[in-house]
Amino acid sequence: MKNKLFLPLALIFCLFFLWAISSNLLPTMIRQLMKTCELNTFQASFTESAYWLAYFIFPIPIAMYMKRYSYKSGIIFGLTLAALGSFLFFPAAIIKEYWAYLCIFFIIATGMCFLETAANPYITSLGSSESAPRRLNIAQSFNGLGAFIAAMFLSRVVLSGNNYSRDTLPLDYPGGWEGYIQVETDSMKTPYLILALILIVIALIFFFVHMPKTKDEEESTITIGEKLIDFSVLRIPHLRNGVIAQFFYNGGQTAINSLFLVYCCTYVGIPKNTATTFFGFYMLAFLLGRWIGSMLMIKFKPANMLLVYSIINVLLCMVIIIFGGMVGLYAMIGVSFFMSIMYPTQFSLALSGLGDKTKSASAFLVMAIIGNAMLPQATAYIMHINPEIYQAAYIIPLICFIVCGLYGWRGYKIK
């Protein structure tokens, strides 16, 4: 049985890797779009809004689709849609308008939303509920690997290290300002071409590989008039609390992630090449946190780890707010390590004991990612209007980690 599950599980792990590549390219793209579309920090932050808005709009329709058909069909459709969106970077490089990029990120995110709505509950359903948090953390470690690759390597493909303005551009630059913008715009196409080709290959493999049905899929039968989405799951306290905790966790994590390069380059004054190296270390800390956290869950209760990690991150956010600068930068790397287990742990605790309600519950947990489209913008706005005390903006992630701590303390308990 285990041998039969090896290939399906390996393919599901690939999905965690792929959507991490997509979402963790956003901080790099924000920095690049500030240059190519001449945006300020607040304006560029709407790149995150366009991406994560899809995660609020589509999880319920996706859950209905997968309940009617299967996890597998939803995954294949999502992979294909995300690949289509990635290919659209080529016509966007001709248009060179900010709205075009926002539309592209929305399309890619819709495809990735299919993957995330399917993969998280699929992993939690293949095995005992007691080991689900650890199992999901192991799967999410591949998400951390994708984040590290996006930060350390693909970001260097996009960011050239040249940060000219109209006034500082060398007079002998080929093609002048338009030539410079075209070069910087073209650099955004390569990582998305690579991503699109990988997505297509994985979709073809999924098409031909048998994916075992989960327990809830085997037991569930659709009858005429039956609801494809169950809104009553929100009456379950530990799920409802989990949705709230996921909203704040996602917003806090993305606020730090998306503004990391802006923090380094704009406010601390670090060169881009050095900043991308720090971003790589930041994501490496996230990856190590996932692996180490998964091992620690053999001995410690996931909820207790969530509480302790949240408290540590609250303290680290206080360091960022008080000191800023390089001290704040090193504190952010610590935050990355300790927030690594939070998303999968909260997700699996919220799905505990839900049975055939899992797909509906998963949709609402994925919808909570709308926090990514709201809280980072608030953080960026505070940073933009208070350039002298820019680090005060990190009060928002601090509040987010307090909410996560409350969930690990009492909110997760099944009543």
N, C-alpha and C positions, 0 to 999 in steps of 0.2 A: 504493500500500500504506500509505504514511504517513497519507494522508487517511482511510483506512478505520480506522486505529488511533486517530485523534484522539479521537473520542467515547468509545470504550471506556476509553482511558487517562484521559481527563478524569473519567469516572465512578469509576475506581479511585482517583484522587487525592482525590475527594470522600470516599471511605471513610476515608482517612488523617485528613482534616479532622474527620470525624464522631466517630471513636473518641477523638480528642484532646479534643474538647469534653466528652465523657462522662467520661473519666478525669481531666481537669484541673479538673473541677468538684468533685472529691472534697476537696481541701484546704479549699475554701469550705464544703462541706457538713459537714466535720469540725468546723470552727469554729462553724457554725450549730447542729449537733446537740449540741455542748457546752452550748449555751444552752437549746435547746428541750427536751432530755431530761435536762438537769442532769448532765452527764458530766464526768469529769476527763480530762486529756490522754491517759492510757493507755487508758481505756475507749473514748474516741472513736476511737482509732487502729484499733479493730476494724472500723470502716467500711471501711478499706483491705483488711483481711483478707477481709471478705465479698465485696468486689468481685473481688479478684485470686485468690481461691480457685477461682473458676470457670475461670480461665485454666490452672489445674493439672488440674482434673478433666476438662475437655471437649476439649482439643486432639486427643487420640487418636481419640475417637469422631467428631470433626468431620473429621479427615483421612481416616478410613475412609469417611465419608459422601461426601466430595468425590471420593475415588478411585472410588467406586462410581457417582457421578453426575457432578458437574462443579463447578468453582469458582463458576460463575454461580448454580446452585441453592443452594449453601451461603450465598452472599452475600445472596440474596433472603430466605432463611429467617432469617438473622442480623439483617437490618434489621427484619423484621417482629417478631421476638422482642424486640429492644431497644426498639422503639416501644411494644409492650405493657407492658413494664416501666416505661417513662417515664409512661404513663398511670396507673399504679398509685399515683403520688404523690397523686392526688386522694382515694382512700379512705384512704391512709396519713395524710393531714392530719386525717381524722376520728378515726382510732384513736390517733394521737400516741404510739406506742410504738416504742422503739428497735429491737426485733426486726423490726418491719414494714419499717423502712427497710433493715435488713441484708438481708432477703429481696429487696427491690426492687433493691438494688444488685447482688445475686447474679444476678438475672434479666437486668438490663441488660448486665452483664459477659458473660454467656453469649452473648447476641446479638452483642456486640462481638468476642468471641472468634472467632466465625465469620468476621467481616470480616477480622480480623488474620491468622488462619490462612490465609486465601485470598489477601489482597492482597499480602503480602510476597513469597511465592514467585512469584506471578503477575508482579509487576514484574521480579523477577530473571530470569525465564524469557524475557521478551520482549526479546531482544537478546543480545549477546555476554557471556560470563562475565567478561571483563576489565573491562568498563564497568559491571558489575552494582552494585558498591558506590556508584559515583557516581549511577547511575540510581535506586537505592533511597534515597540521601540526598536527591535532588531530590524524590522522592515524599514522603519523610518531612518535607520542608519544609512541606508542607501540614498535616502533623501539628503542626508548630510554630506555624503560623498559627492553628489551632484552639485550641491551648494559650494563645496570647496573647489571643484573643477571650474565652475562658472566664475568664482571670485578670483582664483589664482591664475588661471590660464586664459579663459575666453574673454575676460575683461581686458587683458593686454592686447587681444586682437582688435578690440573696439577702440580703446583709448590710445591715441598716438603719442601722447606726451606733449603735443603742441597745443598751447592754450592762447592763441592769438585773439585779439580784438580787431575791430576795423582800424583802430589807431596804431596798434603795435605790429600789424602784419608787415613782414619785409616787402619792400617795394619790388624786389625781383622774384617774388613768389609766383610760380607758374599759374597763369589764369587769374591772378589777383584774388580778391575776396571770394568771388564765385567759385574759383578753382579750389580754394582752401575748403570751402563749405562742401563742395562735391566730394573731395577726398575723404573728409570726415564722415560724410553721409554714407559713402560706399563702404566704409569700414564696418558699418552696422549689419551689412548683408551676410557676411561670411559665417558668423556663428549660427545664424538662423537658417542658412542653407544646410549646414551640417545637421542641425536639429531636425529639419524637415525630412531629410533623407533617412535619418535614424528612425523617425516616427513611422515612415512608410514601411520600412523593413520590419519593425516590430509589429505593425498592424497585419502584415502578411503572415507573419509567424503565428499570431493569435488566431488568424482565420483558419489555419490548417491544424492547430493543436487542440486536442480535447481538453476542456477545462471542467474539472469536476464541480458538480453543483454543491452549494453549501446546504446545511441542514434546513435552513429556513426556505430555501428554494425547493427542496425536495418535498417539504411538508405543505408548502403554500400552493393552493389552487385558486385560480381566478374564476369567480362566478359572475353571471350577468348582474349588473347593478352594483357590484362590489367597488368600494373606493380604492383607487390606486395609491392614494396618499392618506395617511392617518394623522390628522391634526391633533387627535386626542393624546398623542404621546407627550405633548407639551404639558400635560397635567401631571406627568410623572416627575416628582421633585428632583431626583438626582440627574435626570436628563435635562430638565429645564435649567437647573443650576449649571450643568455642563455647557449648555449653549451660551449662557452668559459669560462663563469663564473663558470659553473659546473666543468669544467676541473680543474680550479685553486682551487675552494672550496674543491673538493674531495682530491686533492693532499695535500693541507694545513692541512685539518682535519686529514688525515691518517698519515701525517708526525708527527704530535703531538701525535696521538693515539698510533701508532706502536712503537714509541721510548719512550713512557712514562715510562715503567718499566725499560728499559735500562738506561734512564736518572736518575731514582731514585737509582737503584742498582749499576750501573757501575760508574757513575760520581758524584752523591751526597753521595753515600755510605750508603743508607738506607737498613736495612734488608728486605728480600723478603716478610715476612708476613706483615710488616709495609707498604711496597710498594704496595702490593695488596689492602690493606685497603685504601690507598690514591687513587688507581686506581678506587676503588668502589665509593669513594666520587666524583672523576672526572666524572664518568658516571652518578652518581646521579644528579650532577649539570646539565648535558646534559638533563636528563629526566625532571627535574624541569623547565629548560629553554624551553623545548617543550610545557609543559602544560601552563606555565605562558604566553609564547609567543602567544599560541593559543587563550587565553582569551584576551590578549591585542589587538589582531587583530579585536575584535569586535568594538573597538574604533579608532584604528590607522590603516592607510594604510599599507599593507604588504611591499610595496616598501620602504616607509619611515623607517619602522622598520629595514629592511635589511640594509639600508644606515647607520643608527645610530649604529646598532650592529657591523657592519664592522669597523666603526671608533673606537669603543671601543676596538675591538680585535687587531687592529693595535697598539693602545697604550699599550695594555697588552703584545703584542709580544716585544715591545720596552723594557718593564720592564724585560722580560726574558733575552733578549740580554744583557742588561746593568748589571743586578745583578746575574743571574744564581742561582745555589744552591736552598735553601729552598724558597727564595723569588720568584724565577722563577717557582718553583713547585706550589705555591699558585696562581701565575698568570695564570698558565695553567688551573687550576680549573675554574678560571674566564673565560678564553677563551672558555672552554667547554660549559659553560652556554650561552654565547653570540653567539656561532656558531650554537646552537641547531636548530634555525629556518631557517638557510640559505639554506640548501639543498631543503626542500620541498617548500619553498617560491620561490626560483629561478625556480624550476621545474614547479610549477603551473603558474607562470607569463609567462614562456616561451611557455607553451601550450595554453595560452589564445587566444580564437578566432580562433583556427585552424580546428575545425570541423572534417571532415573525414580524415584530414591529421594527426590526433592526434597520431595514432599508429606509423607512420613513424617518426614523430617528437620525440616521446618518445624513439625510438631506438637510435637516435643520442644523446639525453640527457643522456641516460644510457651509451652510448659509451664514454662519457666524463669522466667516472670513470677511464679511462686509466691514468688520472692524478695520481691516487693511485699507479700506477706501475712505475712512473717516479720521481715525486717530493720527495716522502719519501726517495728514494735511494740517491738523491742529498743531502738531509738533513743529512742522515746517513753518507755519504762520508765526508762531511764537518766536522761533529762531530768526525769521526774516525781519520782524519788527523790533527785535531787541538784539542787534548785532553785537553790542558791547557785553551783554550777559547771555549770549546765545545758549550756554549750557543749561539755563533755567528751563528750556523747553523739555528737558528730560524728566520733568515732574510728571508728564503724561505716562511714559513707560513705568515710572515708579508706582503710580496708581494702579496700572494694569497688573503688575506683579502682586500687589496687595490682594486684588480680587482672586488671582490664581491661588494664593496662599489660603484664602478663606475656603476655596473649593476643596483643597487638599486637607483642610482642617475638619470641616463638617459637611460641606455641600455635596460631596460624593456619596454620602451614606444613603442606602436604599431604604425607603420607608414603606 
